[in-house]
Amino acid sequence: MKKVSSPASVHPGDAVFNRRAFLRTGPALAAATLAAPLLPAQAQTSGAPRWCGTWGAAPVGPPPAASTQTWSSQTLRLIVRTSIGGSRVRIRVSNDMGATPLRIGRASIALRASGAAINAASLRVLRFGGQATITLPARTSALSDPVDLAVPAQADLAVSLYLSGSTQGSTLHNLALQTNYVSPGGDYCTATSMPVSRSLASWPFLTEVDVDVEAGVPCLMALGDSITDGQGSTANANRRWPDYLARRLQASLGAARRVGVVNRGITGNFLLKSSPNAPLAGRSALERFDSDVLATSGVRFVVALLGINDIRSASTPPPANDLIAGYRQMITRAHARGVAIIGATLPPYEGFIYYSAAGDRVRRALNDWMRASSEFDGLLDAEAALRDPARRGRMLPAYDSGDHLHPNDAGYQAIANAMPLAPFVTTGLVAGEPAR
């Protein structure tokens, strides 16, 4: 892969961007990406508001019956961290995995003060099609009406959902790594200090928060498994690698080149197959690509870090060519919608409980293809960022959370530091700059 030289002041990953591949995908990709932020779920015209995901999570479920939570006319207060700011905001709620209608009696959004408390001056009641309540049929999702709210970058928002009646948590994101809150019975959407009956370690029903942006502000969507989901990182600290990347992009690109970051990692997720017996592992990346990637507001970039579960879960791992074919399908589908796709090499995992030499050979072959291929629009070399130089099949101990597969906070920061910034600068696809 051709490497672009970079000044010493930038991060290691800044040098790894396949500009030739990006441009070779043709003028159609560059033109489509420049023409308008891509929002497959809602076409954006020159006079329409432009929306970009500032936070997101991939929906999974339904959970096994024994672990399904039920709420009886209670309020959920869900805490999320923005990547970029805006002056207007909206949310997406999902009943995608539900078999029965989901009734939301009221919803609100505000800046969080601390714990379950909010900044009262920032409180905004949300509506759906002008109505305070909404009933989502099974297998559907809904966008709220936008509200005026000055949303800062890197801020905690509190989204409150009053669930009228008896509601089962059939659609959720299981590994939130964030403390969320459940009220006693009652509608506390507008309460500054909500009483708390218990806490949650998941995000039920909430799948995206969007902010309005100027033309040219893109969204980067991180598609992955538990490594993208942040397993092994510190809870309530926003130390997943997409979190570190959001902060790095803000610090490196500045206000003139904002990039929203949405995390669609799912612990246990596969590239090639869906497991009907493990619904919390989500649908395969190939199956959920359109709904989780292309439907994200303003998406222009996707980073794909997947395949380790395909490799480690089988007694006979799939051939590398099967994984390559899966990645090629994602590349084709991304490019067909004018979305640039960055491949991420699979980190070393020797010492992990499900490690096998056969699986590691497949991992290395897939990584070799990623580095040599000109099919991706860029490369995030997570393996190079994490591996131990003295034992290349293992993660550097300083980056290991302890299970030899999932990084710790320092390891996740190393992945973010390895991301090439060239796709967001040299291609001119941010802040409405002309292509070069």
C-alpha positions as CSV (number, residue, x, y, z in Angstrom):
1,M,0.0,0.0,0.0
2,K,1.3,3.4,-0.9
3,K,2.0,5.5,2.2
4,V,1.7,9.2,2.4
5,S,4.6,10.9,4.3
6,S,3.5,12.8,7.3
7,P,5.1,15.3,9.6
8,A,6.5,14.2,12.9
9,S,3.8,16.0,14.8
10,V,1.0,13.8,13.6
11,H,0.0,10.4,15.0
12,P,1.4,7.1,13.6
13,G,-1.8,6.3,11.7
14,D,-1.7,9.6,9.7
15,A,0.7,8.0,7.2
16,V,-1.6,5.1,6.3
17,F,-4.2,6.3,3.8
18,N,-4.8,4.7,0.4
19,R,-5.6,7.9,-1.5
20,R,-5.1,6.1,-4.8
21,A,-7.8,3.6,-3.9
22,F,-10.1,6.4,-2.7
23,L,-9.7,8.3,-5.9
24,R,-9.8,5.2,-8.0
25,T,-13.4,4.4,-6.8
26,G,-14.1,7.1,-9.3
27,P,-15.4,10.6,-9.7
28,A,-18.8,9.3,-8.7
29,L,-17.7,8.6,-5.1
30,A,-16.0,12.0,-4.7
31,A,-18.9,13.8,-6.4
32,A,-21.5,12.0,-4.4
33,T,-19.7,12.6,-1.2
34,L,-19.2,16.3,-1.9
35,A,-22.7,16.9,-3.2
36,A,-24.5,16.5,0.1
37,P,-24.2,14.6,3.4
38,L,-25.5,11.2,2.7
39,L,-28.6,10.3,4.8
40,P,-30.1,7.2,3.4
41,A,-33.1,7.3,5.8
42,Q,-34.0,10.8,4.8
43,A,-32.8,12.6,1.6
44,Q,-31.3,16.0,2.3
45,T,-31.8,18.8,-0.2
46,S,-30.0,22.0,-0.4
47,G,-32.7,23.8,1.6
48,A,-33.3,21.0,4.1
49,P,-31.6,20.8,7.6
50,R,-28.5,18.8,7.5
51,W,-28.0,16.2,10.2
52,C,-25.0,14.3,11.5
53,G,-24.9,11.6,14.1
54,T,-23.1,12.8,17.3
55,W,-23.8,9.5,19.2
56,G,-25.2,6.1,18.4
57,A,-25.4,2.5,19.5
58,A,-26.4,-0.6,17.6
59,P,-29.7,-2.2,18.7
60,V,-29.7,-5.9,19.6
61,G,-32.2,-8.3,21.1
62,P,-34.5,-9.5,22.3
63,P,-32.6,-10.8,25.4
64,P,-33.3,-14.3,26.7
65,A,-36.5,-14.4,28.7
66,A,-34.7,-14.8,32.0
67,S,-32.8,-11.6,31.6
68,T,-35.5,-9.4,29.9
69,Q,-36.3,-6.4,32.0
70,T,-39.8,-5.0,32.3
71,W,-40.8,-1.5,33.3
72,S,-44.2,-0.5,34.6
73,S,-45.0,3.2,33.8
74,Q,-41.5,4.2,34.7
75,T,-39.0,6.7,33.3
76,L,-35.6,5.7,31.9
77,R,-32.9,8.4,32.0
78,L,-30.2,7.4,29.5
79,I,-26.8,9.1,29.5
80,V,-24.9,9.5,26.2
81,R,-21.7,11.4,25.2
82,T,-21.7,13.7,22.2
83,S,-18.8,13.7,19.6
84,I,-19.7,17.0,18.0
85,G,-22.0,19.9,18.9
86,G,-24.9,21.7,17.2
87,S,-27.7,24.1,17.8
88,R,-30.5,21.7,17.2
89,V,-30.9,18.1,18.2
90,R,-33.1,15.1,17.6
91,I,-33.1,11.4,18.7
92,R,-33.9,8.1,17.1
93,V,-35.7,5.4,19.2
94,S,-36.0,1.8,18.1
95,N,-38.4,-1.1,18.5
96,D,-36.5,-3.0,15.9
97,M,-36.3,-6.2,17.9
98,G,-39.7,-5.9,19.5
99,A,-42.6,-8.3,18.8
100,T,-45.2,-5.9,20.2
101,P,-45.8,-2.2,19.9
102,L,-43.6,0.2,22.1
103,R,-45.4,3.1,23.6
104,I,-43.4,6.1,24.7
105,G,-45.6,8.4,26.8
106,R,-43.2,11.3,26.9
107,A,-39.6,12.0,26.0
108,S,-37.1,14.8,26.8
109,I,-33.5,15.7,26.3
110,A,-31.2,17.9,28.4
111,L,-27.6,18.5,29.3
112,R,-26.6,16.3,32.3
113,A,-25.4,17.9,35.5
114,S,-24.3,14.8,37.4
115,G,-25.7,11.3,38.0
116,A,-29.4,11.4,37.1
117,A,-29.7,15.2,37.5
118,I,-30.0,17.5,34.6
119,N,-29.4,21.2,33.9
120,A,-32.9,22.6,34.2
121,A,-32.3,25.5,31.7
122,S,-31.4,23.0,29.0
123,L,-34.4,20.8,29.3
124,R,-36.4,20.3,26.1
125,V,-39.5,18.1,25.7
126,L,-39.4,16.0,22.6
127,R,-42.3,15.4,20.2
128,F,-42.9,12.9,17.4
129,G,-44.8,14.3,14.4
130,G,-46.0,17.1,16.7
131,Q,-47.3,14.6,19.3
132,A,-46.0,14.1,22.9
133,T,-46.6,10.4,22.7
134,I,-45.7,7.8,20.1
135,T,-46.4,4.1,19.6
136,L,-43.8,2.3,17.5
137,P,-45.1,-0.9,15.8
138,A,-42.9,-4.0,16.1
139,R,-39.7,-3.9,13.9
140,T,-39.8,-0.1,13.4
141,S,-37.9,3.0,14.6
142,A,-38.8,6.7,14.8
143,L,-37.1,10.1,14.7
144,S,-38.2,12.8,17.1
145,D,-38.9,16.3,15.9
146,P,-35.9,18.5,16.2
147,V,-35.6,21.0,19.1
148,D,-33.4,24.0,19.6
149,L,-30.7,23.3,22.1
150,A,-27.0,24.4,22.2
151,V,-25.3,21.0,22.3
152,P,-21.6,21.2,23.0
153,A,-19.0,18.7,21.7
154,Q,-17.9,16.1,24.2
155,A,-20.8,16.7,26.5
156,D,-23.1,14.4,28.4
157,L,-26.8,14.4,27.4
158,A,-29.6,12.9,29.4
159,V,-32.4,11.4,27.2
160,S,-35.5,10.6,29.3
161,L,-38.2,8.1,28.1
162,Y,-41.4,7.6,30.0
163,L,-42.7,4.2,29.2
164,S,-46.4,4.2,29.9
165,G,-47.9,0.8,30.8
166,S,-45.9,-2.4,31.0
167,T,-42.9,-2.4,28.7
168,Q,-40.4,-5.2,28.0
169,G,-36.8,-4.2,27.1
170,S,-36.7,-6.2,23.9
171,T,-34.6,-3.7,21.9
172,L,-31.4,-2.4,23.6
173,H,-27.7,-2.0,23.4
174,N,-26.4,-4.4,26.0
175,L,-22.8,-3.2,26.8
176,A,-23.3,0.5,27.5
177,L,-20.3,0.9,29.9
178,Q,-22.4,3.8,31.2
179,T,-24.6,4.0,34.2
180,N,-28.2,4.8,33.2
181,Y,-31.2,5.3,35.5
182,V,-34.7,4.0,36.2
183,S,-37.2,5.9,38.2
184,P,-39.9,4.6,40.5
185,G,-43.3,4.6,38.9
186,G,-44.2,7.9,37.2
187,D,-43.3,10.4,34.5
188,Y,-40.1,12.2,35.5
189,C,-39.1,13.4,32.0
190,T,-39.1,17.0,33.2
191,A,-37.7,16.4,36.7
192,T,-34.4,18.1,37.3
193,S,-33.4,15.6,39.9
194,M,-35.1,12.3,39.0
195,P,-35.6,9.8,41.8
196,V,-33.8,6.6,41.1
197,S,-35.1,3.1,41.9
198,R,-32.2,1.3,40.2
199,S,-29.5,1.7,37.6
200,L,-29.0,0.1,34.1
201,A,-25.9,-1.0,32.4
202,S,-27.6,-0.9,28.9
203,W,-29.2,1.6,26.6
204,P,-32.8,0.4,25.9
205,F,-34.6,1.7,22.8
206,L,-32.2,4.7,22.2
207,T,-30.0,4.2,19.1
208,E,-28.9,7.7,17.8
209,V,-28.6,11.3,18.7
210,D,-28.2,13.8,15.7
211,V,-27.2,17.4,15.6
212,D,-27.7,19.9,12.8
213,V,-24.5,20.8,10.9
214,E,-23.3,23.0,8.1
215,A,-22.7,21.6,4.7
216,G,-19.8,19.2,4.5
217,V,-19.7,18.0,8.1
218,P,-19.5,14.2,7.8
219,C,-20.2,11.3,10.2
220,L,-17.8,8.5,10.8
221,M,-19.4,5.2,11.7
222,A,-17.4,2.6,13.6
223,L,-18.7,-0.9,12.7
224,G,-17.3,-3.7,14.8
225,D,-17.5,-6.2,17.6
226,S,-16.6,-6.1,21.3
227,I,-13.3,-4.4,20.5
228,T,-15.2,-1.5,19.0
229,D,-17.9,-1.8,21.7
230,G,-15.2,-1.1,24.3
231,Q,-15.1,-4.3,26.3
232,G,-12.2,-4.1,28.8
233,S,-12.3,-0.3,29.0
234,T,-13.2,1.8,32.1
235,A,-17.0,2.3,32.6
236,N,-18.4,5.8,32.8
237,A,-15.2,7.2,31.3
238,N,-15.8,7.0,27.5
239,R,-12.6,5.2,26.7
240,R,-13.6,3.0,23.8
241,W,-11.4,3.6,20.7
242,P,-14.2,5.5,18.9
243,D,-14.4,7.9,21.9
244,Y,-10.7,8.5,21.8
245,L,-10.9,9.0,18.1
246,A,-13.7,11.6,18.5
247,R,-11.5,13.6,20.9
248,R,-8.5,13.3,18.6
249,L,-10.4,14.4,15.6
250,Q,-11.7,17.4,17.5
251,A,-8.2,18.3,18.7
252,S,-6.5,17.7,15.4
253,L,-8.9,19.0,12.9
254,G,-10.4,21.9,14.9
255,A,-13.8,23.6,14.5
256,A,-13.3,24.1,10.7
257,R,-13.3,20.3,10.1
258,R,-15.8,18.7,12.4
259,V,-16.4,14.9,12.2
260,G,-19.2,13.2,14.1
261,V,-18.4,9.7,15.4
262,V,-21.1,7.0,15.9
263,N,-20.2,3.7,17.5
264,R,-22.0,0.6,16.2
265,G,-19.9,-2.0,17.8
266,I,-21.7,-5.1,19.3
267,T,-20.0,-7.5,21.6
268,G,-20.0,-11.0,20.1
269,N,-20.8,-9.7,16.6
270,F,-19.7,-11.6,13.5
271,L,-18.8,-10.5,10.0
272,L,-20.4,-13.4,8.2
273,K,-23.1,-15.0,10.2
274,S,-25.9,-14.3,12.7
275,S,-26.4,-16.5,15.7
276,P,-30.1,-17.1,16.5
277,N,-29.1,-18.5,19.8
278,A,-27.2,-15.4,20.8
279,P,-29.4,-12.4,20.1
280,L,-27.3,-10.0,22.1
281,A,-24.5,-10.6,19.7
282,G,-26.6,-8.9,17.0
283,R,-27.2,-9.6,13.4
284,S,-24.0,-10.1,11.3
285,A,-22.3,-7.1,10.0
286,L,-23.3,-8.0,6.5
287,E,-27.0,-8.3,7.5
288,R,-27.0,-5.1,9.5
289,F,-24.9,-3.0,7.2
290,D,-27.8,-1.0,5.6
291,S,-29.7,-0.4,8.9
292,D,-26.7,0.3,11.1
293,V,-24.3,2.0,8.7
294,L,-26.0,3.5,5.7
295,A,-29.0,4.7,7.7
296,T,-26.8,6.7,10.1
297,S,-27.4,10.4,9.6
298,G,-24.7,12.1,7.6
299,V,-22.5,9.0,7.2
300,R,-19.6,9.5,4.8
301,F,-17.0,7.2,6.4
302,V,-17.2,3.7,7.9
303,V,-14.4,2.0,9.8
304,A,-14.8,-1.8,9.8
305,L,-13.0,-3.9,12.5
306,L,-14.6,-7.3,12.4
307,G,-13.8,-11.0,11.9
308,I,-12.2,-12.1,15.1
309,N,-15.4,-13.8,16.4
310,D,-15.8,-15.6,13.1
311,I,-12.2,-16.9,13.5
312,R,-12.2,-17.8,17.2
313,S,-15.7,-19.3,17.5
314,A,-15.3,-22.3,15.1
315,S,-13.3,-25.5,15.6
316,T,-12.4,-25.1,12.0
317,P,-12.1,-21.3,11.2
318,P,-13.5,-20.1,7.9
319,P,-11.0,-19.6,5.1
320,A,-9.5,-16.1,4.8
321,N,-11.1,-15.9,1.4
322,D,-14.6,-16.1,3.0
323,L,-13.8,-13.2,5.2
324,I,-12.3,-11.3,2.3
325,A,-15.5,-11.9,0.3
326,G,-17.5,-10.5,3.2
327,Y,-15.4,-7.3,3.3
328,R,-15.6,-6.9,-0.4
329,Q,-19.4,-7.0,-0.2
330,M,-19.3,-4.2,2.4
331,I,-16.8,-2.2,0.2
332,T,-19.2,-2.5,-2.7
333,R,-22.3,-1.5,-0.8
334,A,-20.5,1.4,0.9
335,H,-19.1,2.8,-2.4
336,A,-22.6,2.4,-4.1
337,R,-23.8,4.9,-1.6
338,G,-20.8,7.3,-1.8
339,V,-19.4,6.2,1.6
340,A,-15.7,5.7,2.0
341,I,-14.7,2.6,3.9
342,I,-11.6,2.1,6.0
343,G,-10.5,-1.4,6.8
344,A,-9.0,-2.2,10.2
345,T,-6.6,-5.1,10.8
346,L,-7.4,-7.7,13.4
347,P,-5.3,-7.4,16.6
348,P,-3.3,-10.3,17.9
349,Y,-5.0,-12.6,20.4
350,E,-2.5,-15.3,21.3
351,G,-3.2,-16.3,24.9
352,F,-7.0,-15.7,24.7
353,I,-9.0,-18.7,25.9
354,Y,-10.3,-19.4,22.3
355,Y,-7.0,-18.9,20.5
356,S,-5.9,-21.4,18.0
357,A,-2.9,-21.5,15.6
358,A,-5.3,-22.2,12.7
359,G,-7.4,-19.2,13.5
360,D,-4.3,-17.0,13.9
361,R,-3.2,-18.1,10.4
362,V,-6.5,-16.9,9.0
363,R,-6.2,-13.6,11.0
364,R,-2.7,-12.9,9.5
365,A,-3.8,-13.8,6.0
366,L,-6.8,-11.4,6.3
367,N,-4.5,-8.6,7.6
368,D,-2.0,-9.2,4.8
369,W,-4.8,-8.8,2.3
370,M,-5.9,-5.6,3.9
371,R,-2.4,-4.1,3.8
372,A,-1.8,-5.2,0.3
373,S,-5.2,-4.5,-1.2
374,S,-6.1,-1.2,-2.9
375,E,-9.8,-2.0,-2.4
376,F,-10.3,0.0,0.9
377,D,-10.1,3.7,1.0
378,G,-7.8,3.7,4.0
379,L,-6.2,1.4,6.6
380,L,-6.4,1.4,10.4
381,D,-3.6,-0.9,11.4
382,A,-4.9,-2.0,14.8
383,E,-2.6,-5.0,14.8
384,A,0.5,-2.9,14.4
385,A,-0.7,-0.5,17.0
386,L,-1.2,-3.2,19.7
387,R,1.2,-6.1,19.0
388,D,4.2,-6.9,21.2
389,P,7.3,-6.4,19.1
390,A,9.0,-9.2,21.0
391,R,6.1,-11.6,20.5
392,R,4.1,-10.5,17.5
393,G,1.2,-12.9,18.0
394,R,0.4,-11.3,21.4
395,M,-0.8,-7.9,22.5
396,L,1.7,-5.7,24.2
397,P,1.1,-6.3,27.9
398,A,0.7,-2.5,28.6
399,Y,-2.3,-2.6,26.2
400,D,-3.9,-5.8,27.5
401,S,-7.1,-5.7,29.6
402,G,-6.1,-9.2,30.9
403,D,-7.8,-11.6,28.6
404,H,-5.3,-11.2,25.7
405,L,-8.0,-10.2,23.3
406,H,-9.6,-6.9,24.5
407,P,-7.4,-3.9,25.0
408,N,-7.4,-1.7,28.1
409,D,-7.9,2.1,28.0
410,A,-4.3,2.6,26.8
411,G,-4.8,0.0,24.1
412,Y,-8.0,1.6,22.9
413,Q,-6.2,5.0,22.7
414,A,-3.4,3.4,20.7
415,I,-6.0,2.2,18.1
416,A,-7.4,5.7,17.9
417,N,-4.0,7.2,17.5
418,A,-3.3,4.8,14.6
419,M,-6.3,6.1,12.6
420,P,-5.1,8.0,9.5
421,L,-6.3,11.5,9.4
422,A,-5.7,11.9,5.7
423,P,-9.2,10.7,4.7
424,F,-10.7,13.7,6.6
425,V,-8.2,16.2,5.3
426,T,-6.4,15.4,2.0
427,T,-9.6,14.3,0.2
428,G,-11.3,17.6,1.0
429,L,-14.4,15.9,2.2
430,V,-14.9,17.9,5.3
431,A,-16.2,21.5,5.8
432,G,-17.3,21.7,2.2
433,E,-13.7,22.0,0.8
434,P,-13.2,21.2,-2.9
435,A,-11.8,17.8,-3.7
436,R,-8.1,17.8,-4.5
